[in-house]
Amino acid sequence: MMCDGSTPLILAGHGLEGVADPVWPVSFYELNRYFPNTSFQDRQPEEVLAPMGIYPIHPSEKPAGDVVEKTEPLLVEGTGYVQQWSTRDYTPEEAAAALANEQQNLMWRLDSVLQSTYDRGYVHKHNDGDEKFSLTADNRQLITGLYLLAQDETDASRKFRLRTFDNTTVQYSVEDMKVLGKGVMEYTVAVLNQLWDYMDEINSATKLSDLPTIPDFIEVA
């Protein structure tokens, strides 16, 4: 095995005066601190380092647990020093802190989920086809405004111009504008209702396992 700056090391059986045995983890770049009279190349095979009591720490799978910490590597015959782990449950104080932290993280994530949902746009059936509209804040405001205008419009022949998601100009009659506006508002309400349901689940959680799985975006049936 080649050892370099990314390789965690252990000093074991090194015979260095005044230095604990073993010492771990040691960075490759710290070796000169322990061996000031030795010049190390940027990469060294473990066979060159072993006579000085320097060995790579072989990785092992990190176990599941509330608090997982590295413990002293174990010398395994035929493999070398292998990283070991200890696990324990959270203390009540740690559990409360971890829950509060994850609740805050999920609340922040919901902001991006809402934005991702709006970024997908809104698909509306019109003239026997589907037309997709951007749901940026400006466009939602525009569609709502045109809906209100359509509600009060007395000229049934009036046309409302809109731009679709693919930047195509389309025209909507007064009645069609009412339908589109209502559809966008109903869609927005449905999205926000789901978002608020997630918020309620997050706020009411009393342990980490109570927290909901948050999707990348909200899908309205």
C-alpha positions in Angstrom: 0.0 0.0 0.0 1.3 3.5 -0.9 1.0 6.0 1.9 0.6 9.7 1.3 -1.0 12.8 2.7 -4.5 11.2 2.6 -3.4 8.1 4.5 -4.1 8.0 8.3 -1.2 6.4 10.1 -0.4 4.8 13.4 2.9 4.8 15.2 3.2 1.5 17.0 6.4 -0.1 18.3 8.4 2.9 17.2 10.7 3.0 20.2 10.7 6.8 20.3 11.7 8.2 23.6 9.0 10.2 25.3 6.4 9.4 22.7 3.3 7.3 23.6 2.9 4.0 22.0 0.8 3.7 20.0 0.1 7.2 18.6 -2.8 7.7 16.1 -4.0 9.1 13.9 -0.9 10.7 12.6 -0.8 12.5 9.3 1.9 11.7 6.7 3.0 15.4 7.0 3.5 15.1 10.8 6.1 12.4 10.5 9.1 14.8 10.5 7.9 15.9 14.0 8.6 12.4 15.2 11.5 11.6 12.9 13.3 15.0 12.5 16.4 13.4 11.0 14.5 11.4 8.4 13.5 12.7 5.0 10.1 11.4 3.7 9.0 11.4 0.1 5.5 12.6 -0.8 4.5 9.0 -1.3 6.1 6.0 0.5 5.2 2.3 0.4 4.2 0.9 3.7 7.1 -1.6 3.6 9.5 1.3 3.8 7.7 2.9 6.8 7.1 -0.3 8.7 10.7 -0.7 10.1 10.2 2.7 11.8 7.0 1.6 13.5 4.8 3.6 11.0 1.8 1.8 9.6 -1.2 2.8 7.6 -4.6 2.5 9.2 -6.9 0.5 7.0 -10.5 1.8 6.8 -13.5 -0.2 8.1 -17.2 0.4 7.7 -18.5 3.0 10.0 -21.3 1.5 12.1 -24.7 3.1 12.7 -25.3 4.8 16.0 -26.2 8.1 17.5 -22.6 8.9 18.5 -20.0 7.0 16.6 -16.3 7.6 17.4 -13.0 6.2 16.2 -11.1 4.0 18.7 -7.6 2.6 18.6 -6.9 0.6 15.4 -6.6 -3.2 15.9 -3.8 -5.2 14.4 -5.4 -7.8 12.2 -3.2 -10.6 11.0 -2.8 -10.6 7.3 -4.3 -7.1 6.9 -2.5 -4.7 9.3 -4.0 -2.0 11.5 -7.7 -1.7 11.0 -9.8 1.3 12.2 -12.1 0.4 15.1 -15.3 2.2 16.3 -17.3 2.8 19.4 -21.0 3.6 19.4 -23.5 4.9 22.0 -26.9 6.4 22.3 -27.4 10.1 22.7 -27.7 11.4 26.2 -31.1 13.2 26.7 -29.3 16.6 26.3 -27.6 15.4 23.1 -30.8 14.0 21.7 -32.7 17.3 22.3 -29.9 19.3 20.7 -29.7 16.9 17.7 -33.5 17.1 17.2 -33.5 20.9 17.4 -30.6 21.1 14.9 -32.3 18.7 12.4 -35.6 20.5 12.8 -33.9 23.7 11.8 -32.1 22.1 8.9 -35.4 20.6 7.5 -37.1 24.0 7.9 -34.4 25.6 5.8 -34.6 22.8 3.3 -38.3 23.4 2.8 -37.4 26.9 1.4 -35.5 25.2 -1.4 -38.3 22.6 -1.8 -40.8 25.3 -2.4 -38.6 27.1 -4.8 -37.9 23.8 -6.7 -41.6 23.2 -6.9 -42.3 26.6 -8.4 -39.3 26.2 -10.8 -41.1 23.2 -12.3 -43.9 25.5 -13.5 -47.6 24.9 -13.8 -49.2 22.9 -16.6 -52.6 24.1 -17.7 -54.9 22.4 -20.2 -56.0 24.9 -22.9 -57.5 24.5 -26.4 -57.1 20.7 -26.2 -53.4 20.9 -25.3 -51.1 21.5 -22.4 -49.5 24.9 -21.8 -46.8 25.3 -19.1 -46.3 28.6 -17.2 -43.5 29.8 -15.1 -44.4 30.2 -11.4 -41.8 32.8 -10.5 -43.1 35.3 -7.9 -43.6 37.9 -10.7 -45.5 35.5 -12.9 -47.7 34.3 -10.1 -48.5 37.9 -9.3 -49.2 38.6 -13.0 -51.5 35.6 -13.4 -53.4 36.6 -10.3 -53.7 40.2 -11.5 -55.0 39.1 -14.9 -57.5 36.8 -13.2 -58.8 39.7 -11.1 -59.0 41.9 -14.3 -60.9 39.1 -16.0 -63.3 38.9 -13.1 -64.4 42.5 -13.7 -64.1 42.6 -17.5 -67.3 43.4 -19.3 -65.9 43.1 -22.8 -66.1 39.4 -23.5 -64.0 39.7 -26.6 -60.9 40.9 -24.7 -57.8 38.8 -25.0 -55.0 38.5 -22.4 -51.5 37.9 -23.6 -49.2 35.5 -21.6 -45.8 33.9 -22.1 -45.5 30.2 -21.6 -42.6 28.4 -20.0 -40.9 27.9 -23.4 -41.2 31.6 -24.1 -44.2 31.4 -26.5 -46.9 34.1 -26.6 -50.4 32.8 -26.1 -53.7 34.6 -25.9 -56.5 33.8 -23.4 -60.1 34.8 -23.5 -61.8 36.4 -20.5 -63.3 33.0 -19.5 -60.1 31.1 -20.1 -58.1 33.6 -18.0 -60.5 33.1 -15.2 -60.0 29.3 -15.4 -56.2 29.7 -15.6 -56.0 32.1 -12.7 -58.2 30.0 -10.5 -56.1 26.9 -11.4 -52.8 28.6 -10.5 -54.2 29.9 -7.2 -55.7 26.5 -6.3 -52.3 24.9 -7.2 -50.4 27.3 -5.1 -52.8 26.7 -2.1 -52.3 22.9 -2.5 -48.5 23.3 -2.6 -48.5 25.5 0.5 -50.9 23.2 2.3 -48.5 20.3 1.8 -45.6 22.5 2.8 -47.3 23.5 6.0 -48.1 19.8 6.8 -44.4 19.1 6.6 -43.7 22.1 8.9 -46.3 20.8 11.4 -44.7 17.3 11.4 -41.3 18.9 11.9 -42.4 21.1 14.8 -44.3 18.3 16.5 -41.5 15.8 16.4 -40.2 14.7 19.8 -37.4 12.5 18.5 -35.4 12.2 15.3 -37.3 9.2 14.1 -40.5 11.3 14.1 -39.2 13.7 11.5 -40.7 13.4 8.0 -38.7 12.6 4.9 -38.7 15.8 2.8 -39.0 15.4 -1.0 -37.0 17.4 -3.6 -40.2 19.1 -4.6 -43.9 19.0 -3.8 -46.2 17.1 -6.2 -49.8 18.1 -6.4 -52.1 15.3 -7.6 
